[in-house]
Every structure is written in structure tokens, then in C-alpha cells.
């Protein structure tokens, strides 16, 4: 998000909460081979990617702008200024995919 006051969210996250915006809209999606998969197709438990928008003061492993892997089944949705977000605890995130970890001497853990 940009630093303009108009773009800034009118909320402040507390404790270990993370606010994310889903990368892919729910509904139809395409397979790696380009096949259209309808929203009604039954699939197993599928994790989703999202972008971190805001974090609480006790969040240690992610920061705004990181892409994270989460379980769309375990989520609380909230709408802020007409945009849907997902609110969760930091411990409910499964992985982080961020360029800032590549080659970092102080990074710990496994990151995708």
C-alpha cells in the first residue's frame, strides 16, 4: 500500500493479529495447464496465498507486503472501505514467501 493518508487503512491491528488480502478471488480458477476449474468443483483441503496488509505489535515473522500461505477454511472476513480482508492470528499462517529472506544471515526457519 502506498503511504498516502487516503490509502491507509482506518484500523490498527492488535496483539498477534494479521490482516491479509487474498491473491485470488474465490470462484473459478485455472489449472497450470490452462484448464478452467469451476467454483463448484469439489477439491480437497486447499491452502491459499494472500498478501499481508497490516500486522499487530506482537507479530514477529511477517510484515506488510509479504505473501503468506493460509487455510481459507479457518478465517474471519472483514470488509474495510468496500474491500474484503481476512483477519487471523500469526500462528494460523502456514508459510511466508518473501524476497527479504533470500540470503539473509539473520533469517530463521523454513520459508517458501
N, C-alpha and C positions, 0 to 999 in steps of 0.2 A: 504494500500500500504506500502511497505517496505521503509526504509529510504535511500536505495541506490540511488546514483545520476542517475543511469541508469533507475530506475523505476519511478523517479519523473517526473511529467508532465511538459512539457516545456511552460506552461502558468500560469498566475496568475489571479485569479478571481477578479473582481472589484465590488465595491458597495454592493448590496444585492443579487448578483448572486450566484447560487448554481449549481454545475456540478455534475450530477449523472450518474451511470451506471445501466441500467435496470437489475433486478434479473432474469427475464425470457425472453428468446428470443421470438420474435413475430413468429406467426405461430401456429402450432398445440400445444395443451396443454391437460392435463389430468384433469378430474374431481376428486373430493375427493374419489369417488368410483372406480377410475381407468379407466373410460371410456375415450377414445380418442376423443377429440373435434377438428375437422378440422379447419384450419385457415379461411376457407370461411364461417363458421357458423356465422349466424347473432346473435349478442348479444347486449344487451343494453349498456349504458354507463358504462364502466368497468374501475375502477382505477387500477393502477399497483404499484408494490413495486420496489424500487431502492435503491442502496447504494450511499451515499454521498461520492464523491471523492475529491472535493475541494470547498471552500467557499470564498466569498469576505469578506473584512474587516468590513462591516456593518451587516453581518449575525449574529443574536443573539441566535437563538433557535436550530440550528443544527451544527454538526461538522463532519469532515470526519470520515467515519466508521458507522455512523448512518443509519438505514433503514428508508426510508420515503415513504409515500403514495402520489402518484401524478396522475394527469389525463393525460394519454398518448395522448389524442387528442390535448391538449394545450402544445405543446412542440416545441423546436427548437433543431434539432440534429446537432452535430458537430463530426467530426472524427479527432482523435489525435493519431498519431502513429499507424494507422490502427485499432483503437478501437472506436466503436460508443458510444458517450455520449449524454446526454440530458442536455441542458442548460435552466435554468428557474430562476425566481425570488423567493426569500424566501417565499413571500406571496402566491405563487401558490402551495406550499406544503400543503397537507391536514392533515397529521398526522406524528408523529415520533414514532418509536418502537425502544427503546434503553434501554439496561440494566442499563445504568448510572442513569436513573431516578427512578428506584425502590428504595424506602425507603429513598430517598434524602430529606433532610429537606428544601433545598432551591429550590426545583422544583416547577414550577408553571404551570397551565394549565392542559389539559387533554391529556395524551399520551397513545397510544395503546400498 
